[in-house]
């Protein structure tokens, strides 16, 4: 879908949503559907063989950012940094256990330039505890929602839980 959207010159906002869906939702779905990492690794390598690698391998980040044409707000435009959507997707899959990190090189046929997120896979319970100990953590989590590392689902769920918790505290004080 993303490769076709790029070829159709879809709006940057549409491309960003597709990219976010690819890295933040599809790996979670695959982790629940895949019987084993070996099966998923083979299926993903076959699927990526059928896509236009040149379209997904090196698009500039500005392609996904509606505000990117302003170099004062988007430093990537100055350096024309490239992204590899295949690697982003595969690292998100590795984060959720769909494939092993060591399988990524074999799937894409080259040495990956990225890595798994340093923080690893987020756990909503851990994030809730962090927010309870450090209220500023919510602000930092809000900044991570647009991330394309595979953790946005846990971030959003945590932020919603924090909001619900604060709303229930307010109701207690009202009565």
CORDA-V700680 format. One line per field, one symbol per residue. ss: DSSP state (~ for helix, > for strand, _ for the rest). phi: phi as a letter, one per 30 degrees, with the letter a starting at -180 (. if undefined). psi: psi as a letter, one per 20 degrees, with the letter a starting at -180 (. if undefined). A space follows every 50 residues. Layout:
ss->???
phi->???
psi->???
//
This chain:
ss->_~~~~~~____~~~~~~~~~~~~~~~~~~~~~~___~~~~~~~~~~~~~_ __~~~~~__>~~~~__________~~~~~__>__~~~~~~~~~~~_____ ~~~~~~~~_______________~~~~~~~~~~__~~~~~~~~~______ _~~~~~~~~~~~~~~~~~~~~~~~_
phi->.dddddddhddeddddddddddccceedddddcddaeddddddddddddd cddddcdbddeddcbdcddcddcbddddchdcccdddeddddddecidbd eddddddciaddccadeediddcddddddddddbeddddddeddeddbcj cdddddddddddddddddddddddd
psi->ggghhghjlrqhhghggggggghhgghgghhhhphqhggggggghhghhi qnhhhihlqqhhhjoijiioihinhhhhilpqqohgggghhhghhjjgrq hiigghgijrpqiarqqhiapqpggghggghhhnhihgghhhhihjqlii jhghggggggggggghghhhhghg.
//
